[in-house]
Amino acid sequence: MQATNHQVVLEQNIRLHEIEAYFYNATHPENFNVFEQIRLKRKVRKLSTEVEASLPVLDLASGTGNVSNHLKTAGLRPIACDLSLEMLKENPSEYKVRCDITRLPFRDGCFGAVTAYSVFHHLPDPAGTMEEVGRVAAEQCVLYFDHDHFLPQESRTLGDYPFTISDLIGWILWLVLHPKYVKRLFHYALWGRNIHLRNIRKLDQAESHERVEPERLMRILEEKGFRAHLVSYRRGSYLEAWRTFRYKMVPEEEA
């Protein structure tokens, strides 16, 4: 893997998501797969019972608001942050901040929970970001980091997202409920996909799953006083961590 240049990665991600934002919700299965949305809703509901009610929740690289929407529905106060202004324009969250999440513009210890969904492969230094997470996390804080469980590395192809039957069913239902995206899909078929593929081939550092090492992230979190746990299940894994002894951490196994 080539050496990572922090500024290059950030600039490439801004360019990539300027292209992605318009089509993102209609072309990424995590946004419309019914089973995935049920799973996310369940995870966020559980998280909501462990968060100090008076503290806000930070949704890192929130994108178009997939997790933020569930956080709000669960009665939490999410602050959606993202590097891409175009993605934030598609995000319905009430509170949004455009920022580099490797240098968060928040004071120490202000968040009761921090979430991230399919984020770390876009970062120039995922482990370094854990330092920032530890800084803004309150003394009693919960972390939930979910990483591309629905797209195993071996299933990835450039610019393509392999649809399952459940993806397809969810996609059709979602388009019925959000008809404005039918026009966007038509645009995607006409010119969007070709532009996306042409640009992403040039953005060699915009994303790399080789930069994501869960064991290293967990070690840093433990140094920051968290109890970290990697949960594996049939379609992938996610990382949870607690910086408190109020809650008993019970490993989960999901089908």
N, C-alpha and C positions, 0 to 999 in steps of 0.2 A: 504494500500500500504506500502511495506517495506521501511525502510530508504534508501536514495540514497547515495551511496559512489561514489564521483566524479571520482577517479582514476579507480575504477572498471568499471564504465559506459564507460569511454574512452577506456579502454583495451578491453572490450567486443565488443564495436563497431568496433574497429580495426579488431578483429578476425572475426566478422560477415561479414564485408565488404570485407575482403580478400576472403571469400567464394562467396559473392554476385557479385563481380565485373565482373567476367567472363561471368555471365549469366544475369546481371542486365538489360541491354537494351532490351533483348529478352523476359523477363518475367514480366516486370512492365508496365502495360497499359498506364501510364502517358507518356511513351516515344513514343508510336506508335498510340495511339487513335487520329484519325484525328481531331475530334471535340475539344479535349483537346489541341492539338497543335495549332489549329486556335485560341482558346481562349487565350492561352499563348502569341501567336504572337500579338494579339490585345492589351493585357495588357501591354506588353513590348513596343510596338510602342507608346502607350499613355505615358508610363513612360519616354520614350526617349525625348518627347517634353518638359518635366519638369526638365530635368537634365542639370546642367551647363556643357557645351560641353567640357570645358578644364579639367574636373575632371574624374577620372576613376570610375568604378562601381564595388563594391565588391559583389560577389555571394557566400554567405555563404554555406558551406557544399555542394559544387557544384556537387559532384558525377561525373557522366559520362557526364555532360554538358548540360542537358536538357534546363535549363534557359540561361546558358552562350551562347549557340548557337543563341538563339533569341536576346540576348543583342547585340552580334556582328553584326547580320543581320540588327538590327535597327540603326547601326552606332555608338554604344557606345563602350567603351573600358573596357571590363570585366576582372577582376582578379578573377580567380577561386581558391577558397581555400577549402581544405578538410583534414580531419584527416587521411584518408586512401590513402596510396600511390598507392595501386592497383586500386582504383576507379579513381584517377587522371591519371593513365596510359591509361585508357579508355576515358579520357576527351580530346577532340581535341582543347581546348582553347590554345591560344598562351602564355598567362601568367598564371602560376599555382603556388600555394604556399601550401605546406603541413604544416598544423598547427592545433592547438586546437583552435576552434573559441570562446571558453570561455576566451582565452588569446591571442588576436590577435596581431601579430608582425608588426603592422603598426603605424605610427605616428598619433597624434590627428588631427581630422578635415580634412582628406585627400580624402574622398570619396563623390561624388555627389549623389550617390544612393547606397542602400544596398538591396539586394534581398535574399530571402530564400524560398525554395520550398520543402515541406515535410521534414522538418529538426528538428523542435523543440522537437518532441517526442524522439529524439535520445540524447538530451542534459541532463546532470546531473542537470542543473539549468537553464532552459530557461529564467527565469526572470533575473538572473545574467548576462546572455549573452546580455540582453538589455542594461546593463551598458556599455559593450564594444562597442555595436553598437552606442550608444550615443557618446562615446569617439572618434571613428574614423569618424563619420559623420561630414560633412562640415556644416557651418552655414546655407547654403541653401541646404538641402538634402531631398531626397524622399526615403521612405521605401516601399517595397512590399513583404509581407510575406504571402505565400499561403500554406495552411496546409491540405494536404490529402483530398481535397474536393471530390475526386472521390471514396473514400473508407470510408463511414461512419463507426463509431465505431461498430455498430451492425452488419455490413456486414463482419467484419474481421474474418478470420479463420487462424490458425497457418500455416504459410508457403504457403497459398493459396491466390490468387488474383481473385476474382469473375469476370469473363469476361462477358461483355455485347455484344450485336450484333455489336455495333460500335467498341468495342475493337477488336473483331474477324476480322472484315473487315479491320481495320487499321493494325492489326497484319500481315495479309496475304499480304497486299500491301507493308508494311514495309520490310517484308522478301524478297519480290521480288526485292526491291531496295537495300537490304543489305544481299546478299546471304551468307556471311561468318557466319551469325548468325544461319543459318540452322544447321551447324555442331555443334554449341554451344548448340542448343536446343536438338540435338540428345544426346550430352553428359549429358545434364541436365536430360533427361528422363532415361538414363542409370544409372547414379550415382549421379548427382548433387543435385537433389531434396532430396534424402535420406540423403545425407551429410548435406544439409542445415537444414532439419528438426531435425536431430539428434543434431546438434550444437546449433540451436536456443533454443531448450528446456533447454540447459544448461546455456544460457546467459540470466539470469532472470532480469538483469537490463539494458540490451542494449537499450531497448526502452520502453517507457510508455506514453501513451496518457494522463494518469492522471496527469502527470507533466505539461501539457500544459494548462494554464489558461489565455485565451485571455484578460480578464478584468485586471488581474494583470500586464500583459505585457503592456497594454495600459496605465495604471497608471504610470508605470516607464517611458515610453516614454514621457508622458505629463510632468513629472518632469524634463525631459531633454530638454524641449522646443518644443516638437513635438505636432502636432495636429493629433491625431490618430482616425481612423474610421474603424470599423469592418463591412465589406460588406457581407451580407448573401444572398444566392440565392438557387435555387432548390437543388443543389447537395452538398452544403457545405458553406464555408465562407473563406474570406481572409482578411488580415489586411493591411491597407494603412496608411501612416503617412507622414506629411510634417513638416519640420523645416524651414518654411518661410511663409511670408504673401503675396508673389508675386502671388501665385496661389489660386484661389478660389476652395475650396474643395466641390464637388458636390456628394452626395451619389449616388451610382450606384445600380441598380437592374438588375440582369441578370436572364434570363430564366433558 
